[in-house]
Amino acid sequence: MRRQIIFISLLNLLSVGVSATEVDFSKAYVIPQKEAINEIQIGGIMVNGDNYSITNSILLGFNPDDASFHLLSAGQQILDAELFAQRLRGTTWTGTYSAPQNQYVTELYFQSIQNGFVGGEMIHKTADAEPATFLRAKVVGDIITQYLVTEHDESVWKNAEDVVDEEQFATITATRSLIRMKRIRALEAHHTGSGWGTNNEYRLTLEDNRLTGSVGTPSDKFSNNDAMTGNGIIELWEK
């Protein structure tokens, strides 16, 4: 009964004056705070009702005396770059990877996203019933959310953390994510030719519900040259 009372109270605060029918915590995430003693802020809470959806964040306080949390505040999130990234968590994307020598059926599963870091699992295989060439590998990297804003009468993509001017916020017309990931460990691998590269990098752009980009080998040294060699093309859609 106690849990039910807490849930009803939270639901009332999150409903923002509307009778909510569902609270979705599946994409919720911790919002980092510099001084978060006995407090935790959680964002990405979706309140769904008839023909509407509201994104909220809540601030919880921790009581060390009885090891319980209590709701301090709840508010609506108007625009949140982290939430845009978090919506990828737990999703699966399928499509093709066209390499210089072959084309592979490809699947990407996003397992973890937090504070700009992303981790998942990438699968490549030839289209044969029993593929002679395949790879299942762990991939990790970073994700950057960008907004398309108007600047000096021109539309430009800017990193979300660089858009701090209220006038620029008002001009946002689109959002996208830039994702870079590297293979860190092969879970399964077989190749009839030269083998799978251990240093390959995926450079992807999420825009208009489509992941597209290139796959190649970056330089073996950190420098101003950010080009890759042996580039292939990858194109994925959410499953």
Secondary structure as the mmCIF struct_conf table of DSSP 4:
data_model
#
loop_
_struct_conf.conf_type_id
_struct_conf.id
_struct_conf.beg_label_comp_id
_struct_conf.beg_label_asym_id
_struct_conf.beg_label_seq_id
_struct_conf.end_label_comp_id
_struct_conf.end_label_asym_id
_struct_conf.end_label_seq_id
HELX_RH_AL_P HELX_RH_AL_P1 ARG A 2 LEU A 14
TURN_TY1_P TURN_TY1_P1 SER A 15 GLY A 17
BEND BEND1 VAL A 18 VAL A 18
STRN STRN1 GLU A 22 ASP A 24
TURN_TY1_P TURN_TY1_P2 SER A 26 LYS A 27
STRN STRN2 TYR A 29 ILE A 31
BEND BEND2 LYS A 34 GLU A 35
TURN_TY1_P TURN_TY1_P3 ILE A 37 ASN A 38
STRN STRN3 GLU A 39 GLY A 49
TURN_TY1_P TURN_TY1_P4 ASP A 50 ASN A 51
STRN STRN4 TYR A 52 ASN A 63
TURN_TY1_P TURN_TY1_P5 PRO A 64 ALA A 67
STRN STRN5 SER A 68 GLN A 76
BEND BEND3 ILE A 78 ILE A 78
HELX_RH_AL_P HELX_RH_AL_P2 ALA A 81 GLN A 86
TURN_TY1_P TURN_TY1_P6 ARG A 87 GLY A 90
STRN STRN6 THR A 92 SER A 98
BEND BEND4 PRO A 100 GLN A 101
STRN STRN7 GLN A 103 GLN A 114
TURN_TY1_P TURN_TY1_P7 ASN A 115 GLY A 116
STRN STRN8 PHE A 117 LYS A 125
BEND BEND5 ALA A 127 GLU A 130
BEND BEND6 ALA A 132 THR A 133
STRN STRN9 PHE A 134 GLU A 151
TURN_TY1_P TURN_TY1_P8 HIS A 152 ASP A 153
STRN STRN10 GLU A 154 ASN A 159
HELX_RH_3T_P HELX_RH_3T_P1 ALA A 160 ASP A 162
HELX_RH_AL_P HELX_RH_AL_P3 GLU A 166 PHE A 169
TURN_TY1_P TURN_TY1_P9 ALA A 170 THR A 171
STRN STRN11 ALA A 174 HIS A 190
BEND BEND7 THR A 192 SER A 194
BEND BEND8 THR A 198 ASN A 199
STRN STRN12 GLU A 201 GLU A 207
TURN_TY1_P TURN_TY1_P10 ASP A 208 ASN A 209
STRN STRN13 ARG A 210 PRO A 218
BEND BEND9 ASP A 220 LYS A 221
BEND BEND10 SER A 223 ASN A 224
STRN STRN14 MET A 228 GLU A 238
#
